[in-house]
Amino acid sequence: MFDRQNRMEQAKLKSALLTLVIIFIPFLKGYAIGNETQIGAREVSLGNASVALISPFSVFHNQAALARIMRVSAAIDYRQPFLIEEYSDRALALVVPTSLSNFAFGIRQKGLPDYHETRLGIAMARNFGEKFSAGLQFDYFMMDFPEQGKSRGTFFIEFGILYQPKRSIIIGLHVYNPSKAAIESLNFISRLPLVATAGIVFKPSDHLLITNAIEYSDNNQLNISAGIEYQVSDHFFLRCGLTGAPVSHSVGIGYKWNIFTIDFAMAHHQSLGYTPSFSLILNL
């Protein structure tokens, strides 16, 4: 009986410690709570320099890019940040093109059984001519503490533009949470960051893609990231990336066949260790 109680107390202590780790990891990483940059294995493997990439995961990175998607697309993403047991980060994106505009839905949830962060987003994107696109998204962000029966949330917006002066160059700009929304939880205020990101994708050939981005957060220094993707064959891709503040490097592979795209990435943080990521995209 004593051993059983001891194990239960140890389990509760472990859960509490892990919850504290999850809450404070964003600050260790140099990002505020609610930051959405690390979604999509391809994006992660390219150093998260994703503001000018075109993907269903653009619902989390730059809504303007959704206007360039021509087919109904669904995507799922799963990560285990820093290989912490019971800590998961998962996302789902759905893009539906129409003759008027392209519409998208995104949901992301990360955390532990006793603590969750959830973000829901509905986006609309449209092309304005052949070179310019714009997108707008309405979001709801929530922190949930099931063990305490408490949850807190807030609404905010984000928007982006995309400009393609040449076939080989795409320029992106994205602004996240311009209203500086915040939520009150656990007797303190959790502020979502205002983040502005600009970047460029350059394709010097059909087999090579180079991307870079610079990010400004109102509670952090400038962050520069870059990545390279090389298409080995019709179906196989190799990728690597680097991001700073703090320094993190990543590698990844991708396989594309028919309507399926499968991506895998491994990112390494200089202080917190490795994070594996897996994504599956269906272009219907």
N, C-alpha and C positions, 0 to 999 in steps of 0.2 A: 504494500500500500504506500509506504514511504517512497519507494523507488518510482512508483507511478506518479505521485504528486511532484517529485523532483523533476521527472521528465517533462511534466506539463508546465512547470515553472520555467524550465530551461527553454521549452518551445515558445512560451510567451515572451521571454526575454529576447530570444533570437528574432522573433517577429517584430518586436518593438525596435530593436537595433537596426534591422533591415529597413524598416519604415523610415527611420531617421536618415539612413544612408540615401534612400531614394529621394527624400525631400531635399537633402543638401548636396547631392551630386550635381544638379544644375549649376550651383555656385562654384563647385570645384572645376567643372568643365569650362567655366567662363561664360555660361549662358544663364539667363533668367528662367524661372519656371514658365512652362508653356511654350518654350522654343520648339520650332517644328522643322529644323533643317535636316535632320538625319533620318530621312524616309526614302525607301527605294534602294535596293542593293546596287544598282547601276550608279545612282547618284552618290551613294556613300563611297564606292570604289573610285569615283572621280573627285574625291576630296570634298564632296558636297558643294561643288561649284556648279549648281544646277539651275540657276535663275534663267538661263537662256536655253536649256534643254527642253525638248518636246516629248512629253510622256504623260500617261494618265496620272502619275504622281505629281504632275504640275499643279494639281489641286492643292498641294501643300507647299509649293515652291514659287510658282508664278502663274496665276490664273490665265493670263493672256495667251500662254502657250497652248492652252486647251482648245483655242480656236483653230489651231492647225491640225487637230486630230480629225480624220475623215470617217472613221468607223467607230461603232459602239465598242468601247474598251472597258475591261474590268481588270483590276490589279489588286493583289494582296502582298503584304510585306510583313516579315517577322524578324525580330532581332532579340538577342539576349545580351543586353548591355553589360560589358565587362565581365561576362560569364558568371554573374551573380545568380546564385540559385534562387528560383521562384520569381526573379525579376524579368518581366517580359515587356516587349514593346511591339505592338502590332497595328497595322493600318489597312484600310480598304478604300479603294477609289473606283468610281464608276463615271464614265463620260458618255454622254448621249448627244451626237451631232444632230442638228435640225437645220432647216432652211433659213430660219430666222437667226438663231444663235446656237452655240454649243452650251449644254448644261452639264454640270458635274456635281457629284456628291462625294464627300470624303469623311472618314471617321478614323480617329486614332485613339488608342488606349494604351497606357503604359502604367507599370507599377507592380504592386504586390497584392496578394489576396486581401490584405487589410488596408490598402491604400491605392487609389486609382487616380490618374489624370485622364480625362476624356475630352476630346475635341471633336465637334461636329461642324461641318461646313457645307454650304450650298453655293455653287458658283455659276456665273454666266460669263461667257466669253464670245467675242465677235471679231471677225476680220474687217478692217476698213481699207479696202484696196488690197493689192498684192503684197505690200511691204509692211503694213502696220496692223497690229492686233492689240486689243485691250480686254481686260477681264476684271470682274469684281466678285467678291465673296463675302457672305455673311456667316459668322462663326459663333458658336457657343462653346465656352471652355468651362469645365467643371472639375473640381477636386472632390473626391468621394472617400469617406472614412467609414466603410461598412460596419466595422466593429463598434463604432460609436454611434452609428445611425445618423451620421451627419454628412451633408454635401453642400458645397457652395459653388456658384457659377456666375459667369458674366458673359454678355454679348459684346462683340466687336466686329470690325470689318478689316479686310485687306484687299489690295488691288495691285495690278501689274500691267505693264505694257511690253510689247515685243516689236522690234524693228529689224527688218531683213533687207539691207541695202543691196546685197548680192546673194547669189545662191549659196556661196561658201561662208557667209557671215551672218550671224544672228546676234542681236544685242537685246538684253533684257534688263528691266528695272522692276523691282517689287517693293512694296511698302506693307509692313505687317503691323497691325494694331496702332494706327495713327492717333486714335483717341486715348491711348495709354490706359486701357481698361485694367481694373484690379479687382480682386476678390478678397473677402475677409474670411480667415479660417484659423482655427486653433489660437484665437486671441491675438492674431497679428494679421497684417495686410500682405497678401501675396500679389505683387505687381507683375503683370505681363509686360514684356519689353516692347518698346517701339523699335522696330528693326527695318532698316532700308538696305537693300542689296542691289548691286549693279554688276553685270557680267557680260561676257561675250563667248560665243562658240565659233570656232574657226575650223573649217574643213578644207585643208590644202589639197586633199585627194579623196576619192570615194572610200578609201580604206583607213583614213586617219582623221581623228577628231581631237581637237585641243580646246579645252574649256578653262576659263578662269573667272573669278568673281571677287568682289570686295564688299564686305558687309560692315555696316555701322549699327551698333546697338546703343541705346541711350544709357546703358549701365555697364558698358564694356568698351574696350579699345577696338580699333579697326581690326578686322579679321580678313586675311587674304587667303584664297584657296585656288587650287589648280588641279587639272587632271588631263590624262591622255588616254584615248581609246584607239586600239588598233584592231581592225577586222582581218583576222587571219584567213578566213574562208567565207563562203556565203552564209554560214550558220554560226561561226564561232568568233568570239570577241575576247580580247585581253585588255585589262584596264589597270591604271594605277593613279593615285592622287596624293595630294599633300595639302594640309591646312594648318594655319597658325593660330596662336593665341587661345589655348596652348597648342603646341605642335602635335599633330596627329598624322600618320601616314596610313595609306590603305591600298589594297590590291583587290582585284576581282576578275571574274570570268562571266561570260554570257553565252547563251545558246538560243538561237532563234530558228524555229521550224514551223512552217505553215502559220497557224494562228497563235502559236505559243511562243513566249519568250521567257526563259528562265535565267535568273541572275543570282550570283553569289558574291559576297564581299566579305573581307576581313579587315577591320580597322584597328589600329593600335594607338592608344592614348599614352602619352609619355608618363602619366602618373597613375592611371586607373587600369591599364591593361588592354586586353583584346575584346572586340565585339564582333561576332559573326552576324551576317545579315543574309536573308533569303527572300527573293521576290518572284512572283509569277504573274505574267501579264497575258491576257487573252484579247486579241483584236478580232471581234466577231464580224 
